[in-house]
Amino acid sequence: MYTLTDDQQAIRRAARDFADEYLAPDAAEWDREKHFPVDVLRKAAEIGMGGVNVREESGGSGLTRMDSALIFEALATGCPTISAYLSIHNMVAWMIDTYGTPAQRDRWLPLLCSMEHLASYCLTEPEAGSDAAALRTRAVRDGDSYVVTGVKQFISGAASSQVYLVMVRTHDAGSRGITALLIDKDTPGLSFGPNERKMGWNAQPTRQVILDGVRVPVTHRLGQEGEGFKIAMHGLNGGRLNIAACSLGGARTALDRSISHLSQREAFGDKLVHRQALQFQLADMATELEAAKTMLWQAAAALDAGDPRAVELCAMAKRFVTDAGFHVANQALQLHGGYGYLAEYGLEKIVRDLRVHQILEGTNEIMRLIIARSVVGTAA
């Protein structure tokens, strides 16, 4: 069921080659300098990574969710941070392609697929994280425009992105009162907070997006009023798979480096890799990643097929793979001993980068809630 086609093997190989050439060599410096390599993102777009799941007629690559899982895993072997931003950008592009009007697709998608313009996804607020339906950013209709006021929190790419997909409240009916708006960076009243100081993900900016009476044309509304929450959740299904894939790729690099390190280091007169206790740890790490890959691919196949269990399987994959990825990376650091704690070996960066994957695109606690609702519903 999960044997890759020749095309999929070529896609994965191209993404891995890109990661090896353009991401891995500079990832540590980008992290240290907090540099967002927009030029490298645009190089990725040249080989179709700016609109992975966008239809070809809209200017994208027209690939499947399985294909994108392979791509983001391969990219993350070079730098999980940049791979994760590409995931977010691609999620916005897919949402515009899926829910946008022909005019909206024509306006935004060519620039997003080329990554001449970058995109950010704005759902979370200072007082509305896991409870996304409680968001307070308000959009009031005024003729042919909405006037938007509010603050969005933890927004990846903020201030560097040109396009912001913003979830706003147009009615007071909980999740049914949320609407999606596309807002251009240059719109008066839109501003940004300072770049957050973070544990990881330092190579992409994270800021507040502040909306102070921002006037947005009604023609920039994605879908109908009240459909924003549905659009947001549908977008997150794919986003969760891509973030899981980023965890898998980062963890595979950590495992590969551990095998290399133990093969070179000696203690008590023998190579560390010959110690059975350490071999068992490597075996467990490899097994966890293989199980994670299987779950990720199953969920991607379900999403591609429109399986009724796709939402549940995407939540399972996001929870399991991001937990496994962080655990394997943390074990890899331990296997390096004191060297794992040094920045020059790259293990501590992977650990820092993968930790946030257990939080974003819906915390893993929320993933458990989604899964539990499905399980309890089935039992009932």
URTARA-V574889 format. One record per pair of residues at least 12 apart in sequence whose ideal C-beta (glycine too) atoms are under 6 Angstrom apart, sorted by the first residue. I is the first residue (numbers start at 1). GAP is how many residues later the second one is. D is the distance in Angstrom with one decimal. If there is no record, write none. Layout:
i	gap	d
I	GAP	D
I	GAP	D
This chain:
i	gap	d
2	295	4.9
11	56	5.5
11	59	5.9
12	58	4.3
12	62	5.3
15	56	4.5
15	59	3.6
15	60	5.4
16	58	4.2
19	55	5.8
19	56	5.1
19	58	5.2
19	59	3.0
22	18	5.2
22	21	5.9
23	55	2.9
23	56	4.2
23	59	5.8
24	54	3.9
27	52	3.9
30	173	3.8
31	171	4.6
31	172	5.5
31	318	5.4
34	168	4.9
36	124	5.7
36	168	5.5
36	169	5.7
41	74	5.2
42	73	4.8
45	69	5.2
45	70	3.8
48	13	3.9
50	63	4.6
50	64	6.0
50	65	4.2
51	42	4.9
51	62	3.5
52	16	4.8
52	38	5.0
53	15	5.8
53	41	4.6
54	39	5.1
54	43	4.5
54	59	6.0
55	42	5.8
58	39	5.0
58	47	5.1
58	51	4.8
59	50	5.2
59	51	4.9
59	54	4.4
60	53	5.2
64	240	4.9
65	235	4.3
65	238	4.6
65	239	4.9
66	234	4.4
66	235	6.0
69	172	5.7
69	176	4.5
69	227	5.7
69	231	4.6
72	15	5.6
72	170	4.7
72	173	3.9
72	174	5.3
73	172	4.2
73	175	4.9
73	176	4.0
76	170	4.2
76	173	2.9
76	174	4.8
77	172	4.6
77	176	4.7
80	166	5.1
80	170	4.0
80	273	4.2
81	120	4.9
81	122	4.3
81	123	5.6
81	272	5.4
82	121	6.0
83	163	4.7
84	162	4.9
85	71	5.8
85	119	4.4
87	155	3.7
87	156	6.0
88	33	5.5
88	68	5.2
89	29	5.9
89	30	4.9
91	144	5.1
91	148	4.4
92	27	3.8
92	29	5.4
92	73	4.9
93	19	4.6
95	140	4.5
96	12	5.5
99	123	5.2
99	124	4.8
99	132	5.4
100	122	6.0
117	45	3.9
117	46	5.6
118	39	5.5
118	42	5.9
118	43	4.2
119	42	5.6
119	44	4.5
120	35	5.3
120	37	4.3
120	38	5.6
120	41	4.0
120	44	5.2
121	44	5.4
122	30	4.1
122	33	5.5
122	42	5.3
122	44	4.3
122	87	5.4
123	44	4.9
123	109	5.7
124	29	5.1
124	30	5.2
125	27	5.9
125	28	5.5
126	25	6.0
126	27	4.9
130	233	5.7
130	236	5.2
133	41	5.2
133	42	3.9
136	14	6.0
137	13	2.7
137	31	4.9
138	12	6.0
138	31	5.3
139	29	3.9
139	31	5.2
144	74	5.3
145	70	4.8
145	72	5.5
146	70	4.8
147	66	5.7
147	68	5.6
148	20	5.7
148	63	4.7
148	66	4.5
148	68	5.8
149	62	5.8
149	64	5.9
150	61	5.3
151	57	5.7
151	59	5.4
152	57	4.2
153	55	5.7
154	52	5.9
155	54	4.9
156	48	5.6
156	50	5.7
158	34	5.2
158	49	3.8
158	51	5.3
159	33	4.3
159	48	5.6
160	45	5.8
162	23	4.8
164	19	4.6
165	17	6.0
166	15	5.1
166	17	5.4
167	13	5.9
167	61	5.0
167	65	5.5
168	13	5.7
170	55	5.2
175	54	4.1
176	50	5.3
178	50	3.9
178	51	4.3
179	46	4.9
179	49	4.4
180	42	4.1
180	43	5.9
180	48	4.0
180	51	5.0
181	35	5.2
181	39	5.7
181	40	5.7
182	38	4.5
182	40	5.9
183	33	5.5
187	27	5.4
189	23	4.7
189	24	4.8
189	25	4.0
190	24	5.2
191	19	4.7
192	15	4.7
193	14	4.8
193	15	3.3
195	12	5.7
199	153	5.2
200	152	3.3
200	153	4.2
200	156	5.9
201	152	5.9
201	155	5.8
236	125	5.8
237	66	6.0
237	77	4.6
239	122	4.8
240	74	5.1
240	78	3.8
240	121	4.9
241	58	5.9
241	59	5.5
241	73	5.8
243	114	5.3
243	118	5.0
244	52	5.3
244	73	5.2
244	74	5.0
244	77	3.7
244	78	5.8
247	74	5.4
247	75	4.6
247	78	3.0
247	107	5.4
247	110	4.8
248	44	5.7
248	73	5.7
248	77	5.8
250	100	5.0
250	104	5.1
251	38	5.9
251	74	4.0
251	77	4.1
251	78	5.2
254	75	4.3
254	78	3.7
254	96	5.0
255	30	5.3
258	74	4.4
258	77	4.7
261	75	5.5
262	16	5.9
285	43	4.7
285	46	5.7
288	36	4.6
288	40	5.8
292	29	4.3
292	32	4.4
295	22	4.9
295	25	5.3
296	21	4.9
296	25	5.3
299	14	4.0
299	15	5.0
299	18	3.8
312	59	5.9
312	62	4.2
315	52	4.3
315	55	4.1
315	56	5.3
316	55	5.8
318	49	5.4
319	45	4.7
319	48	3.8
322	35	4.2
322	36	4.9
325	29	5.2
326	28	4.7
326	29	5.8
329	21	4.8
329	22	4.8
329	25	5.1
330	21	5.6
332	15	5.6
333	14	4.5
333	18	5.5
